[in-house]
Amino acid sequence: MSLSIYYFLQLCAIFIMLGWCLYLVYRIGQLNNAPIAIMAIGAYLSSYAVLHWGWPFLLALVFAVVCGAVFSLIPALGLGRAPSFAMVIATIALIFIMQTIFRNLPWFGGALGLFGIPKVKNLLLVTYIFLVAIGILIYRFDHSRFGRAAEMIFIDRDIASTLGINIYMYSVILQVSTGAIGALAGVLYAFTIRTIIPSYFGFSFLLAITCFIFVGGYTTMWGVIFFTPILWGIPLILPQSMAVFRNLIYGFSLMVILLIRPEGVIDKNMLRFIRLKSGVVFKKLFGRSQKTVDKRLKEVM
C-alpha cells in the first residue's frame, strides 16, 4: 500500500469518528464542538506518555480515552441543559482554551508541539477495528429505545419532558461518550502523523468536520461515512494551486447545502426509499412474497 493511500484511509476513519461525535450529541438538538478540544487532550496525553514515560501504545491509548471522558464530563455537567446556540459558543471557546493551554505548557513542547512520536505497527487495522466497533454501537443506539427517545428530544423537548425523558441525563451521557471517542480519535491522529502542534486542533479542523456531517446528513450516521472520503478527497485530487483553498471549498459546500437541502444529502427518507427499492429487488431475485418484504421493511424502519 502506498503511503498516500495509507494516510487517506487512516485520516478518513479518524474524521468519521469525529463526525459521529458531533452527530451523536446533535441527535438531541445540541451542537457540541468539544470533541475537537478533547481530541487535543487525547493526542497530547498519549504522545507524552509514550515519549516521556515509556508507556506502550495500548496503555497510553486507554489512559488518554479515560482522561478524555473525565475532562468532557466537566463541561457536560454545566452544558447539559444549555440550548444549542449556547453550547456552540461555549464549546468553540473550549477549543481555543485548549489550544492556549497546550501552547503555553513547556511539558508539551509549547508552540512547537511534540515530535518524534514512535510508529505503531498495524495502526490502520487497529483504527478500522475501533471504527467498526463504534459504528456498531451507534447503530444499535439509533435503533434502540434510547435512540427513539433522543429523536423525540430533537423534535420537541417539551413533549419529551412530559413523557418522562430525562433530557439532562441524555445530554451528559452523550457528551461524555463523544468525549471518549474524540480522545480516541486524537490518539490515532497523533500516532498517524507522528507530530502534533496546538494549531492542528483549531477552526480549520472544526470547519472540515462540520462540513462532513452537515453535507453528508445529520439525521443518520451514514452521511458522515459516505461523504467524509468524498469531501476529504476532493482537495487532494485538485491541482496544488486550488488545493490551498480547502477551507473555502468546505465553507462554500456547507453554505450551499444548508440553503438547498438543510437536512444534508442523505436523510432518513432517502434511506427508507433505498430499503424499499432493495426489498422489491430482493423479492424479484429470490421470489419472496410481498408480505414478507413488507414485514422486513417495517423491522428495518
C-alpha positions in Angstrom: 0.0 0.0 0.0 1.3 3.4 -0.9 1.9 6.0 1.7 -0.7 8.4 0.3 -3.4 5.8 0.3 -2.5 4.8 3.8 -2.8 8.3 5.1 -6.1 8.9 3.2 -7.7 5.7 4.7 -6.4 6.5 8.2 -7.5 10.1 8.2 -10.9 9.3 6.7 -11.5 6.8 9.6 -10.5 9.4 12.2 -12.7 12.1 10.6 -15.6 9.7 10.5 -15.2 9.1 14.3 -15.2 12.9 14.9 -18.2 13.3 12.6 -20.0 10.7 14.7 -19.1 12.7 17.8 -21.0 15.7 16.5 -23.8 13.5 15.2 -24.5 11.8 18.5 -25.0 14.9 20.6 -26.9 16.6 17.7 -29.4 13.7 18.0 -30.9 15.7 20.9 -30.5 19.1 19.2 -27.3 20.2 20.8 -24.3 21.0 18.5 -21.3 20.1 20.7 -17.8 21.0 19.3 -16.0 19.9 22.5 -14.7 16.6 20.9 -12.2 18.7 18.9 -10.8 20.1 22.2 -10.9 16.6 23.8 -9.1 15.3 20.7 -6.2 17.6 21.5 -6.1 16.2 25.1 -6.1 12.6 23.8 -3.3 13.4 21.3 -1.1 15.2 23.8 -1.5 12.9 26.7 -0.9 9.7 24.8 2.1 11.1 23.0 3.6 12.4 26.2 3.0 9.1 28.0 4.8 7.2 25.2 7.7 9.7 24.7 8.5 10.6 28.3 7.0 7.8 30.5 7.9 4.9 28.1 4.4 3.5 28.1 3.3 1.1 25.4 0.8 2.4 22.9 -2.3 0.5 24.1 -1.8 1.6 27.7 -1.3 5.2 26.6 -4.5 4.9 24.4 -6.6 3.6 27.3 -5.2 6.4 29.6 -6.0 9.1 27.1 -9.5 7.8 26.4 -10.3 7.7 30.2 -8.9 11.2 30.6 -10.9 12.4 27.6 -14.1 11.1 29.1 -13.3 12.6 32.5 -12.4 16.0 31.0 -15.6 16.0 28.9 -17.7 15.4 32.0 -16.8 18.8 33.4 -18.3 21.0 30.6 -21.1 18.4 30.1 -22.4 19.0 33.7 -22.7 22.7 33.0 -23.9 22.5 29.4 -26.4 19.6 29.8 -29.4 22.0 29.9 -27.9 24.6 27.6 -29.7 25.5 24.4 -27.9 24.6 21.1 -26.7 28.2 20.5 -25.1 28.5 24.0 -23.4 25.1 23.6 -22.0 26.0 20.2 -20.4 29.2 21.6 -19.1 27.6 24.8 -17.6 24.6 23.1 -15.9 26.7 20.4 -14.4 28.7 23.3 -13.2 25.4 24.8 -11.3 24.6 21.6 -9.3 27.9 21.8 -8.8 27.4 25.6 -7.2 24.0 25.0 -5.0 25.4 22.2 -3.8 28.2 24.5 -3.1 25.8 27.4 -1.0 23.4 25.3 0.7 26.3 23.5 1.9 27.6 26.9 2.8 24.4 28.7 6.6 23.6 28.3 6.0 20.0 29.2 4.1 19.5 25.9 6.6 21.4 23.8 4.8 24.8 23.8 4.1 26.3 20.4 6.4 23.8 18.8 4.5 20.8 20.0 5.7 17.2 20.3 7.9 15.5 17.7 9.3 12.0 17.2 6.2 10.1 18.1 7.0 6.4 17.5 5.5 4.4 14.7 2.8 1.9 15.7 2.6 -1.4 13.8 -0.8 -2.3 12.1 -2.2 1.1 13.1 -4.5 1.1 10.1 -6.0 -2.2 11.2 -6.4 -1.0 14.8 -8.1 2.2 13.6 -10.7 0.3 11.5 -11.4 -2.2 14.3 -12.3 0.8 16.5 -14.2 2.4 13.7 -16.4 -0.7 13.1 -16.9 -1.2 16.8 -18.0 2.4 17.3 -20.2 2.2 14.2 -22.0 -0.9 15.6 -22.6 0.8 18.9 -24.0 3.9 17.3 -26.2 1.8 15.0 -27.5 -0.1 18.0 -28.1 3.1 19.8 -30.1 4.6 16.9 -32.3 1.6 16.7 -32.9 1.3 20.4 -35.5 2.9 22.7 -32.7 5.3 23.7 -32.3 6.4 20.1 -36.0 6.9 19.7 -36.0 9.0 22.9 -33.2 11.1 21.6 -35.1 11.7 18.4 -38.1 12.8 20.4 -35.9 15.3 22.3 -34.7 16.6 18.9 -38.3 17.0 17.6 -39.8 18.6 20.8 -38.0 18.9 24.1 -41.2 19.9 25.9 -43.1 16.8 24.8 -40.1 14.6 25.6 -40.1 16.0 29.1 -43.8 15.3 29.6 -43.1 11.7 28.5 -40.6 11.3 31.4 -37.4 11.5 29.3 -34.5 12.9 31.3 -33.0 15.3 28.8 -30.2 16.4 31.1 -29.1 12.8 31.6 -29.1 12.1 27.9 -27.1 15.2 27.2 -24.4 14.4 29.8 -24.1 10.7 28.8 -23.8 11.6 25.1 -21.2 14.3 25.7 -19.1 12.0 27.8 -19.4 9.3 25.3 -18.3 11.6 22.4 -15.5 12.9 24.6 -14.1 9.4 24.9 -14.5 8.9 21.1 -12.8 12.3 20.5 -9.9 11.3 22.7 -9.5 8.0 20.8 -9.5 9.9 17.5 -6.8 12.2 19.0 -4.6 9.3 19.9 -5.0 7.7 16.5 -4.3 11.1 14.8 -1.2 11.7 16.8 0.3 8.3 16.0 -0.6 8.7 12.4 1.1 12.0 11.6 3.6 11.4 14.5 3.9 15.2 15.1 1.4 17.4 17.0 1.2 21.1 17.4 -1.6 23.2 19.0 -2.6 24.8 15.7 -3.7 21.4 14.4 -6.8 21.4 16.7 -8.4 24.7 15.6 -11.0 26.3 13.5 -10.0 24.6 10.2 -10.4 21.2 11.8 -13.8 22.2 13.1 -14.9 23.5 9.8 -14.0 20.3 8.0 -15.8 18.0 10.5 -18.9 20.3 10.5 -18.9 20.2 6.7 -18.6 16.4 6.6 -21.6 15.9 8.9 -24.0 18.6 7.6 -23.3 18.0 3.9 -23.5 14.2 4.4 -26.6 14.5 6.5 -27.0 14.9 10.3 -30.1 12.8 10.7 -28.3 9.5 10.1 -24.9 8.0 10.8 -24.4 7.1 7.2 -24.0 10.6 5.8 -20.6 11.0 7.5 -19.5 7.6 6.3 -20.1 8.3 2.7 -19.3 11.9 2.4 -16.1 12.1 4.5 -14.0 10.3 1.9 -15.5 12.4 -0.9 -15.1 15.8 0.7 -11.7 14.9 2.2 -10.5 13.5 -1.2 -11.7 16.3 -3.4 -9.0 18.8 -2.4 -6.4 16.0 -2.7 -7.0 15.5 -6.4 -7.1 19.2 -7.2 -4.0 21.0 -8.5 -1.8 22.4 -5.8 -2.9 26.0 -6.7 -6.5 25.1 -5.9 -5.9 22.6 -3.1 -4.8 25.5 -0.8 -8.4 26.7 -0.9 -9.6 23.6 1.0 -11.3 25.7 3.7 -13.0 27.8 1.0 -14.3 24.6 -0.6 -15.7 23.3 2.7 -17.2 26.6 3.6 -18.9 27.1 0.3 -20.2 23.5 0.3 -21.6 23.9 3.7 -23.4 27.2 2.8 -24.8 25.7 -0.4 -26.2 22.5 1.3 -27.7 24.4 4.2 -29.6 26.7 1.7 -30.6 24.0 -0.7 -31.1 20.9 1.4 -30.7 21.7 5.2 -31.0 18.0 6.3 -28.0 17.0 4.1 -27.7 14.8 1.1 -28.5 11.5 3.0 -31.5 11.7 5.3 -33.9 9.1 6.7 -36.4 9.5 3.8 -33.6 8.6 1.4 -32.7 5.5 3.5 -36.3 4.4 3.6 -36.6 4.7 -0.2 -33.4 2.7 -0.7 -34.7 0.0 1.7 -38.0 -0.1 -0.2 -36.3 -0.5 -3.6 -33.9 -3.0 -2.3 -36.8 -5.0 -0.9 -38.5 -5.0 -4.2 -35.3 -6.1 -6.0 -34.8 -8.8 -3.4 -38.3 -10.1 -4.0 -37.7 -10.3 -7.7 -34.4 -12.1 -7.3 -35.3 -14.6 -4.6 -39.1 -14.9 -5.0 -40.1 -13.6 -1.6 -43.7 -12.7 -1.1 -44.7 -9.1 -0.8 -45.9 -9.7 2.8 -42.5 -10.9 3.8 -40.8 -8.0 2.2 -43.2 -5.5 3.9 -42.6 -7.2 7.2 -38.8 -6.9 6.8 -39.2 -3.2 5.7 -41.1 -2.4 8.9 -38.4 -4.1 11.0 -35.5 -2.0 9.5 -37.5 1.2 9.5 
